[in-house]
Structures are given as C-alpha cells and as structure tokens.
Amino acid sequence: MGTHGHDHGHRHAVTSVLEWAMLATLGLVAAELTGGLVGHSIALVSDAIHNLSDVPTLVISWFALRWVGKPATSEKTYGYHRVGILAAFTNALLLVAVAVFLFYEAYDRYLHPVSVREDLMIWISLAALAVNGGITLSLASGRRDLNLRSILIHNLGDALSNIGILAAALAIHFLGSRALWVDPAMGAAIGALVLWSSCGILKEAGHILLEGLPREMRLDDVAHAILRVPGVQEVHDIHIWTLGTDLHALSCHVRIPDMHMEESEKILAGIRERLANEFHITHTTVQFERAGLPRDAGFYMPKPAGSPK
C-alpha cells in the first residue's frame, strides 16, 4: 500500500508539472515566434518551432501518466504500463520530423542571409533558458521513466539551444554582418540536437516494444541465478521483457526432481525471491518439468552454475 500511495503521489506531482510546463511552453513559443519574425532570426524561429513540438509531446506524456496507473482489465490483462513507452516512441517520431524541418529552414537561411536583431535574440533566449531550465529541473526526479525521460532530454536540449542562441546573438552583436552565418548554423545545430535525442529514445522504446531483454541484464546471469536455487536441475526457454518503467517480467521452464507439490512450491518461492532481489524481476511465470529437455528448447543449462564438470 505504501509503495502504491507513493507512486500515485509522484504521478500526481509530475502531472501538475506537465500542466504547468504546457502553459509555460505555449507562452514561450509565442514570444520566440514573434521575436524571430520581427528580428529576422532563423535560430529563434527554429527554437520556437522546436518548443512548439514540445506541446504535443507534453500532452501525450500527460495522458500517458494518467493512463499508466489504471488497473488491468479482462482485455488489457497487463494493464496500461506500456502507454508511457508508446508515448515516448510517438514523441520521438514527432521530433525526427521537426529536426528535418529545422535543417531545411537553416539551409534556406544560409543561402539567403538577412540582418537580425540580436537584442531580441538575447532577451528572448534568456527568458527561454529560464523556462526550459525550470521544466528540466522539475522533471529530474522522474528520469527513470522513459516517457518522462523523453521530455527531460528534450527540455535539456532546449535549454542548451537557448545558450547557443544567446552565444550566436552576442557574436552577431560584436562582429556584425560577418557573423550572420552563425544564426542559420545555430538553427542547424538545434536540429541536430533534436535528431540525436530522438534517435536514442526511438532505439530504447523500440527495443522495449519488441520485447527485448532489459538493457541492464544478461540472459546467462539470470539463468545461472535460477540454477543456484536448491532443487533446480535445468532451465530453458527463458524470456525476459519490460512491461513498463522498472517493471520486468520473465517466463521459463525449469526441471526439478520428482517431489511433493509442497516441496516444489518452496523451489518456486526461492526462484521468485532470487529474481526479485538480484534483477528486480517481479512478474514471473515458471513452468516446472520432470522430463528431459525438448529438442527445440531455446536455452539449455545442463548443470547448476559452479558445479564440477
């Protein structure tokens, strides 16, 4: 009960942060877009569009946080833990499209340079840095959640791009027309930063959606841990996947000697305890077998780890 209440309170707090972030981001987009158009800065316009892409990202994450806590149903037997992963994957796809657009706009401005108002760039970039920095710090506690981490990385990138725009504005201020190339260059750099962060999220979310082995685990280590449980002779057909943030599941076949049901329950309890303590795997399905391994077994460990050959 205590853990459930803590998780619910954390989700409520983060949901409030996302609501505040949406309002702040919309205000920031309006300021940057206005400043970019008035000041002829492609860097500010690029950052405005970049920040505008945060809005659907924040909305998707907000809905995901509200859905992830819903209980399982007769149709959604695992519940809604994957909603956050789907949200992160969708957000990353949106950001890839944004990055391509920013590259195009920066290239066009490089070919057709115009004078910019560096004073607007300086003040708006400082305001944007305060907003994005505040959102990043507010979400830092939820960085283990892939959905929230996609927002965190995105806003950290926003804050870094604001610093870049500030540096570009200062360069244009002191060097004049000789530094006009810095504005589109900064727009392209922002696009590259967006693309880089998006590819990392896409890779991790795709791995989870394809039921991949959790990154921090090795299949051999899990198999050896199961084999160290007294009574276990063989283990095969091991499958490990991620349901949601910090929620891992496992299914496997385990061979044990012929024994009474009560004794086999002790072995099952030992397997579950070891998996939970060593690998944080809390959802397990273990099928006991008394016969030899089938020919098509996927993973075969014929002896307990550490036993003499």
N, C-alpha and C positions, 0 to 999 in steps of 0.2 A: 504493500500500500504506500509505503514511504517513497519508494522509487517512482511509482506511478504518479504520485502527487507532485514530486519534484519535476518529472518530465512535463506534466501538464502545466505547472507554473512556468517552467522555462519556455515552453512553446507559446504561452500567452504573452510573456515578456518580449520574445523575439517577434511575435506577430505585431505587437504595438510598435516596435522599432521599424518594422517594414512599412507600416501605415504612415509613420512619420517620414520615413525615407521617400515614399512615393510623393508626398506633398512637397517636400524639400527639393526633390529632383525635378518636378514639374516647374517649380519656380526658377530653378537654376537653368533649365532648358530655355525658358522664355528670356532670361537675362542674357545667356550666351548667344542665342539666335539673334536677338535684337542687336547686341553688341557686335556680333560677327558681320551682320548685314550692313549696319551703319559704319563700322570701322573697316570693312572690306577685308576681314581676316578669315582665311580658309581654315586656319587652325581652330579658331573659336567656333566656326560653323561646324567643323568636323567634330569638335568636342560636344557641341550641342546635340548633334545627331547621335553621337555615341551615348550621351546621357539620356537622350530620348529613348534609345533602345533599352535603357535600364528599366523604364516604366513597365513594359510587358513582362520583363524579367522579374521585377518585384511583384507584379500581380500574380504571375504563375507561382512564384515561391510562396506568396501569401496563401493562395488557395491550397497549395501542397501541404503547408504546415497545418491548415485546418482539417485537411482530409486524412493526414497520416495517423492521427490519433483515433480515427473511427474504428470501432470493433469489427472483427471478422463477421462475414455473413455466410449463408448457405451457398452463395455463388462465389464470393471473394473469400475463400477459406483461409488465406494468409493475411487477410486484412488489406490495408492500404499503404503498407510500408514502402512499396515501390513508387508511390506517387512522387516522392521527393526526387528519386532517381530520374523519372520521366521528365520532371520539371527542369532538372539540371541539363538533361540531354536537349530538350527543346530550347532552353535559353542559349546553349552553346551554338545550336544551328542558327538561331537568330543573329548571334554575334558574328558568325562567319560571313553572313550576308552584309552586315554592317561594315565589316573590315574591307570587303571588296568595294563597296561604295566609297569608302574613305580613300582607298588607293586611287580610284578613278578621279575623284574630285581634286586630290592633291596633285596628280599628274597634269590635269587640265589647268590648274592654277600655276604650276611650274612653267607651262608653255605660254601662259598669258598672265604675267605678273601684274599686280596693281599695288598702289600705295595703301598702307594700312594705318589705322590709328592705334599706335602702340599704347597710348594712355588707357583706352578702353580695355585692351588686352590685359594690361597689368591689373587693373582693379577687378575685372570680372574673374580672372584666373585666381586671384586671392580669395574672392568670395566662394568660387567653386571648390578651391582647395579646402576651405573650412567645412563646407557641406560634405564633400566626399570623405574627408578625413574623419568627420564625426560619424558618418554611417559605417565606415570601416571599423572604427574602434567599438561601436555599438554591437557589431556582429562578430567580433573576435571570439567571444565565448562559444559561438556555435560552429567553429571552423571544422569540427569533426563530421558534421553533416554535409554530405556532398552538395545538396541543394543550397544550403546556406553558404558553403564554401565558394560555389559558383558566383554568388552575389558578392562575397567578401573579396575574392580575387578581382572581380570586375571593378568594384569601387576602389580597391587599392590601385588598380591600373588607372582609374580616373584621376585619383589624387596625384599619381606620378605624371600623368599627362598634363595636369594643371601646372605642376612645377616646370615642365618642359615649355608650356606656353608662356609662362612668366619669363623664363630664360630667353625665349625667342623674342618676346616683346622688348626686353632690355637690350638685346643685341641690335634690333632694328632701331631702337631709340638712340643708341650711341653710334651706330655705323651707317644709319640712313639707308638709302636705296641699295647700297652694296649688300645688305643683309636681307633683302626681300625674299630671297630663296629659302630663308630659314622658316618662313611661315608654311609653305607647302611641304617642306621637309618634315616639319613637326607634325603636320596633318598625316603624312605617310607613316611616321613613327608611331603615332597613336593607333593607326590602322594595324600596324604590325604587332603592337602590344595586344590589341583586341584579338587578333588571329591566334597569337601564341597561347593566350589564356584559354581561348575557346577550344583549341585542339586538345589541350590537357584534360579539360572537363569531358569532351566528347569521348576521348580514349577511355577514361575511367568509367564513365556512365555506360558506355557500350560494353565494356568488359563485364560489368555487373548485370546488365540486361541479357547478356549471352550466357549467364550462369557460370562465369569464370571463377576460378579459385581465388579467394581473397588475397590481395597483393602481399600481405604480411605473412602468409602461411606457405609451407611446403608440404606437399602430399606425403612424402616419405616421413616427415616428422610426425604427422598426425597418425599415420599407420603404425609407426614404432611406439607411439604413446598408447595406442589401443592394445598393442601386443604386450605391453608391460603390465596390463591388468591381469592379476592371477586368474587362471582358468581359460584365458583366451589362447587358442592354438593357431588360428589363421584368420586373416581379414582380407577381403577383396571387394571389388565393385564399390569403391569409396567415391562418393560425390559430395563436394562441399561448395556452397554458394552463398551469396549475400541476399537477404530479403530486404534489408533497409540499413540505415546507419547503425553500425555496431551490432547488427542482428544477423548472425550467421547460422546456417542450417547444414546438417550432414545426414547422409544415409549410407549404410554399408551392410555387408554380410559378414558375420563373424562365426567361426567354427569353434564349438566348445565340446567337451566330453559329454557323454550321456549322463544326465543327472536329474535330480528332482527339480520341479518348477521353482520352488523356493530358493534353491541354490543359484539357479540361473538368474533370478531377479537380483541377487547380490552382485553378480558379474555385470549385469546391465547398469546397476547403480554406480559401480566402480568406473565403468566406461564413461557414463554421463558426467560424473564428478571430475574425471581427469580432463575430458574435453572442455568442460566449462572453466576449469581452473587454469589450464595451460594455453587454451586457444580461444576462450570466450565464445565457444560454440554452445548455444543454449537450446537449440531446436534439433533434436536427434531422432532418427528412425533407424533402429538396429534390428536386423533380421538374423536370428540365431540359426545355425545349421549344424547337423550332426554328421552329414555325409561328406565325402570328399568334394573338392572344388569342381565346379562345372568347367568344361573345356573352354568356354567363351568368357571366363572370368576376366574382368578388366584390370584388376590389380591383385597381385598374389604375394603374400609374405609367408613363406612356409614355416619359419621359426620365430619364436619370440626374439625381439631385439636384444642383442648382447649374449644370447645363449651360445654355447660352444658348438662348433660345426661337427 
